[in-house]
Structure formats: structure tokens, C-alpha cells
Amino acid sequence: MTSKNAVKASKPTSKQLEYSYYALDFNAYSPDSDIVNTLGIDTSDYARFTCNHVMFCDVLSVVEADNAIALMSRDINTSEDALQFLNDQGLNHLIKDKSWETNELLTRRIRPLSYAEITAKGRGEQSTPSQIIDAAEAHSTTALRDWQRYPSVPIRILDGAINLADIKEIGATRMIRADPKGDALIQALARINNGDVDFNAADLKSLIKTFYDETAEIYDMDKLLGMSYSYGIDFTRDLFNPDYAFRLSSHLNRPRAPQRRNALEEKLIIAYGDKMCRYQSEHGFQIGSAYSEVEQLWEAGVDYRDAAKGLREGYSVNQIAAIHKESIAPSISGGWL
């Protein structure tokens, strides 16, 4: 294997040809003991070497990353030298064809150190090559690497729990802005990856854009996703007041609710309450009504506009329901009721 094999996928960029000095703590890696003993490496020290990305990938193309670090710390800086050393020392069983991975690193402009770090100490042995490279790419991006630490986004990708393609579809910056802690959206990514929800990354992107790109409001991502899981992401995205809708949903699902609603009834009541909120906003009313009132008015079949106006004018739920039932104009109902 030659250095040309490692770079055949693309013409190196100027950045990939820049030399960098590395001082890597051996405690973070686990090179083969025979390599360590033969080269006389002190693993309590640091692996120090200077190379560019092309050279780094060249050595990585023929051995595992842990062993590549050890070899480069002793000036074995090409795949040819690495292969000759391993064959001469009877260590050819340590030779691994990683040319696909290194070509991907160079083609996708991923730092080879990110690949070495993500696969250190044998991590990724149960992962596919694509998962490993995707994880390395995520690890190369500081925002993704630091978004959630335990386990990190790159490790979740490496383990197959989430998909880098989904993150790219939505946009890492958009996701981090919408959910700085990451808990809610990373769980959503995992559910999408597992097929546990009836929406995909494009749908999730639309939800985030609606409530975080196109409004000045700050919404709780946990609540938005909770509504999406229960009632569908399209329904949630079209809500006028998702915070009120979430509280109304909680009211309908309270432990001691006198009546348990099925999912369709819940959705209809929430849609009704949300329409009331929109109407109230459009007409300068105070937004929001008592959840029990909304439930009862929906049950009585009162038009949401009449419900909003009736509550605004100080009528009780029973009065509004009676007005609706008898088709009496509110302006003349006071004495009759």
C-alpha cells in the first residue's frame, strides 16, 4: 500500500497539507504491546510527531488508530514503512486495510485526529465503517462534540443510536439553538432512527423552523416534541399557541380527570382551544381560557368564536352553552338566563 492509495479519492487541500505538531497522551490509546515493546515506547509519556493530514491518513490506512499513533511517535510516517516494520517484526496480523476510511477522511475533510480519538482503545469494533466515519465527522465539529457530553453525539452516532444524515438535514446550528442542552432533540433523533415515530428529520426541521426560525418566542422543545409524539408533528407545527395547547393537554390527561378522553377527542379539544387563542389574539382579547371551560364548551358544541366572545363578555359556561343550544343572541339572553 502506498501513500497514493490514501489520497486517491480527492486532491488534498492546502489545509490537509499543512504540518502540525502532535503530543498525544498514550493513556488515551491502547497500542499493541508487541509494538510498544519492540519500539521501546514509554506509554506513560506522550506520542509526539509532526505530520500533515495526508501523512497521518497514510499510516492510518494500514493499521488501527492506536497502533498508528505508536508507530508515528517513532518516525514511522508512511504506510510503506509501517508495513515493512510490521512484516519484519512478525506483526503482520496487525495490518488492517483502512483505505476506505482514510479516503473518506480526506474526501470529507475530516481531521484524522478526530478519527483516531473516536476509535481509540478499540471503540467502534461493532460499528460499520460508515458509522465510524460519520462519528469522526461529528467529532470534528466542536459544536456537536460539546453539545451533549454523556454519551456525546459522536459516540451515539458510532453506536448507531442516531444518524448524522438526520443532523445534517436539520442543521446542527439550528438544533443547538433550539435545544441547547440537547436532551429533547437527541431523543427525537434516536426515535426517528429507530422508526418509533411517524415523522422524519425533514418534518422535525420544519417544526424547529416554525417555532425557532420564524418567531421571536422561546418555546420549550420538550413540550413541542411531547405534543408531536402524542398528536403528530403536523398538528403541532400548525398550533397558534403551543404552550397553551400543552397545558390543555396536561389538563385532559391529569390523573384525576373525571372523564378519560381518547386520542382523537384530546386532539379535537386542543385544536378547539388553540382556535380560541388565535381568535382572542386577533380581536384583542386576553389570550387563553380556563382549561375546564374549554373542554365543556367543546363538549357543548359551541363555536370557538362564540365561546371566546361569551367568556369575554362574562357569561358562564352554562350560559354560553344554553345560548348555543337555544340559538339565542347573546345581546338578549341576559334576562332569560
N, C-alpha and C positions, 0 to 999 in steps of 0.2 A: 504494500500500500504506500502510495506516495503523497506528498503534500498537495499535489494537484487534485487528488481524489477528494480531499476535504473541502476544496473551494470550487469544485466544478459547477455547482448549482448557480453561482452568481459571481459577478465581478466584485471583488472586495471594495468597500467604500474607504474613503480616507480615514474615517474613524476606526475601521476594522484593521487598518494598517498602522495605527499609532501604537507605539510601545508603552507599556505600563509596567510598573514595579509592583509585585505582589508579595505580601508577607502574611501567609495564611496559617492559622493556628492548627497544628496537626491534631489537636484534641477534637476538632470538628470533623475529622475524616478518619477512615479506617483502612489504610493501605495494607496490602497483603504482607504478612510477617516475613516471608522469604525475600520480598523486595526490600523491605526495611533492613533486614539483617545483611543482605548482600551489599547494599549501598551504604551501610553504616549510618543510617538515619537516626537522629535523636528525636523521637516523637514528642518529647516534652518541649521541644523548640518550635520554631516556625518554618514553614516551607517558603523559602524565598527564591524568587526567579523574576526575570524580566522577559516579556514577550508581547506580541500583539494578538488580536483575536484569531487571525488565521493560523498562527503558530499554535496557539492554545487548542484550537479545534483540531489541528492536525494530530496532536498527541491524543486528544480525546477520541479520535476516530478509531483507535485500535485497542483501547483499554477502558476499564471503568474509571470514573472520575477520581475516586480515591487513589487509585494507582497512578493516574496521570499526574496528580499533584506531587506524589512522591518522586516520580521519575523526573519531572521538570525541576524539582528542587536540587537535583544533581546534574543539571545541564543536559538532560536528555530531552531535546526540544523539537524533535521531528518524529514522524511516525516510523521512518526507516530506522532511526537509532533506537526507538522503543522496541520495534520488532526484533532487531538484531540482539539487543540486550536480553530480551525475554527468551529468545531461542537459544542463545549462548548459555544462559543460566538454567536451562531446562524448565523454564516457566511459561512455556508456550500455551499451557492450559489457561493462562490469564489473558490471552489475546481475545479480544471481543470486537466484532465488526460493528462499529457505531457510526459508520459513514453516513447512513441516512440521517441520523440525529444531528451530526455535525453539519451536514449540508443544510438542514433546516435551520440550525442556529445562525448560519451565515446568511442564508437567504432571507430569513425573517428579522435579521439584525438584532438577534438576542445575544446578550453578553454571555460568553462561555462560562464565566464565573457563576452566573445565575444557575446554569445547568449543573455545574459542579456542586453548588450549595444545595440544590433541590434533590440531588441524587446521592448526597454524601451518606456514608455509613449504610449503604445498601438500600436506601429509600427508593421506592418505585419498582422494586423487584416484581411486584404483582401488577404493575401498571403497563399499559400499552405504550409503545414509543410515542404515539401521538399525544397521549395524556402527559407524558414526561415533558415533551417539548412545549405543550400548552402551559404546563405548570411553570416551566422555566421562563416562558414569556411573561406570565403574570408576576413571577418573582422579580423580573427585570423592571417592572413598573412599581415605583416606590409607593404610589397611592394605593395600589391593590395589595402590595405586600404588607402595608401597615394598616389596612382598613379594619381587619379583624384578626386578632393575634392567635387565638387558641380554639381550634386549629386555624391557621392562616388560609387565605383564599388560595394561594398556590398549592398548599397541601391538600385542600379539598378538591382541587382540580386533579392533582396527582392521584388521589384515591378514587376518582370517578364520581364524587358526590355532586359536583356542579360542572358546568360546561363553559369553557372560555368563549365559545362562539355566542352563547347567550349573553355574556357580559359585553362582548363587542357589539352585539345587536342593540343593546340598550344604551351602552356608553358608560364607561367606568366613572367619568366625572359626574355624569347625571345621577348615577346610582349613589355615589358617595355623598353628593349634595343632598339628595332626598332622604338618605338614611345614614347619617354619619357613623352610628355605632355598627351598622351592618347586619344586625341580628335578623330583622324582619325580611330584608331583601335577599339575604343569603339563604334563609329558609325557603323563600319563594323560588329561588333558583334551583334549590335541591328538589323541591316538589315538581317543578317543571321538568327537571332532568329525569325524575322517576316516573313521570306521567301521572302524578297524583292529582293534577288539577286540569281543568278544561280550558286553560289558556296557555299561550306560549310567550316567548321573550318579546316578540313584537307587540303583543297585547299589553304586556307589562310596561313596555316602553311608552305606549300610548297613555296608559294610566298615569305614569310619572310625569310625562309632558303636560298632561291636562292640569294636574294639581301642583306641579312644581316649576314648570317652564312658563306656563301661560297665566299664572295668577300670582298675586303678592301674598297670598295666605300661606301660613305654615300649617301643614296638616301632619297628623300622626300616621306614619306609614304602617304601623301595626294595625291601626283601625281600618285604614283603606284596604289592606290585604285581608283582614278578617271579614270585611264586607264582601270582598271579591270571592273568597273561598265559599262563603255562605250563599251569595245571591248572584254571582257571576261578575266578571270584570267589566263587561259592557254596561251592565246595570250600575255598577259603582262609578264608572267613569262619567256617566251621564247625570249623576246626582248634583243638585244645586248646592246643598249644604251637607256634605258627608259627615261632619261632626254630629249634627243633629240626627242624621239618619242612623249613625252608630248608637247614639244614646237611645233612640226609639227602639232599635233592635234589641238592645240590652233590656229595655223595659219589657218587651214582648217575651224575652227569654228568662226573666227573673224567676228564681226558684219557686216563689210562692204565687206565681201568676194564677189567677182563678180559672183561666182558660188557656190551654195549650194550643197554639196555632200551628198549622202545618207550614211548610216552607213557602208554598205559594201565597198563603194568606199573609204571612210575615212580609213577603216581598211587596204585595199589593198595599198593605198598610204603610210600609216605609215609603213607597212611591207616592202615596197619597199625602203623607206628612211632608215629604220633600216638595211636592207641588204647592202645598200651603205655604211653605217657607219662601218659595220663589215668588208666589203671588203677594205675600206680605211685603217682601223686599221691593217689588215693583210698585207697590202702592203706598210705600212709606210707613207701613205698619211695623210694630215691634216683631222681629223675626222669632219664630218658634212658639209652640203652644204646649201645654201640659200633655204628656205622652198618653195618659189615660183618656183625655178628651179627644185626642186624635183617633185613638182606637175606637172609641164609642161613636164618633161622628162617621168614621168609615163604615162601621157596622150598621149604622142607620141609613147609609146610602146617600148622605148629604154631599152635594157637590163641594169640592175643596174650596172653591171661591166663596160660596155661601157660608161655608164653615169659617173661613178666615174673617169674613165681614161680620158674621154673627158674634164671634168671640171678641172682635174689635169693638163692637157696639155694646158689649157687656152682657149678652144673652148667655144663659146656661146651656149646657149640652142638651138637656131635656127640652128646653125651649126651642133651640135650633132644630132638633130632631122633629119636634111637633110641627114647627113651621114648614119643614120639608114635607112631612107626611100629609099635611092638610093643604099644602100648596098655598099658604097664606103669605102675603107680602110682609116682610119684617116691619115695615113702617106702620102697619095697622094691627100688629099682633100683640102689642103690649097689654092692652086691656083684656083681650080674650084669654091671654095666658096668665 
